[in-house]
Amino acid sequence: MSYKRAEHILPAEIIELIQNYVDGESIYIPRKDNNRREWGERTNIRNELDTRNQQIYDDYQQGYEIIELVKKYFLSEKSIQCIILKMKKTV
């Protein structure tokens, strides 16, 4: 998220109106509902995590112990267990 100077994008009347409520404070103006994006939508991270989680589950199916997966993927034991449980439910 980047900041924009109000005087560069808003008419003076609107700035004065906002100043009646928050004078000199930073405020967040949320996106319109139809412009909202899901987490990871702008990057490929969601796909990367899905691929990683599938690999973790495949390794588990091939006989890897959870402690081995912890060391291989640098995740906590609880994270590995959650991923395996989630993958079992989707299969």
N, C-alpha and C positions, 0 to 999 in steps of 0.2 A: 504494500500500500504506500502510495506516495502522497505527500502533502502538496496542496496547491494554495496559493495566496488568494484569499477571498476577493480582494480588490481587483485581481486579474480576471476573475471569471463571473463575479456577481455584480448586479447593479447596486449603486450606492444605497438605494432605498431598502433593499433586502438586507444589506450589511447592517444598516441602522436598526432594522427590525430585530435581527438576530442579536445585536449588541444589547438590546433591552433584556434579553434572557441570559446570555453568556458573554459578558464583556471581557475580551482578551483571553478567553479560555479556548482550549482545543476541543472540538466536538467531532464525533464520527457521524457521517451521514450514510446510512446503509443503502445498498443497491435496491432497485425496484425488484419485486419478486420475480418478474419474468426475465431479469438480467442476472440472477444469481447463478453461481457455478458450484458444482459439487467439488468436494475435496479431491485434489489431484487431477482435475480436469484439464488444467493448462500444461501439465507436464506428463511424462510417461511413468511416473512413480507408481501409480496404481497397477499398471500392467507388470511392472518390474516386481512388485510385491506379490502379485498373483502368481507369477512365474516362480519366484523364490519359494513361496508357500507350497506350490505343487511339487517342487523338487524336494522340499523337506518331507512331504508326505510320501513321495516315491521312495526316498531313502529309508524312511521308517518302514514302509511295506517290504523293502528288500532286506530288512533285518537290522538296520542301525539301531543302537540303543539311544535313548533320549540324551544321555550324557555325551555321547559322541556327536549328536546333532547340535548340542549346545556349543561344543568346541568348534565344530565345522562352520556354523553360521553366526557365531558370536552373539547369540541370543540367550536369554535366561531360560531356565528349565520350564518355568511357568508359561513363557511365551511359546516355546516349542509345543508344550502340551495343549495350549489353546489352539494353535494352528492345526495340529493333528486332529483334535476333536472337531473343529470346524470343517476340515476337509472330509472327515468321515461322514458328517451329516450331509454334505453336498454330493457325495458319491452314491 
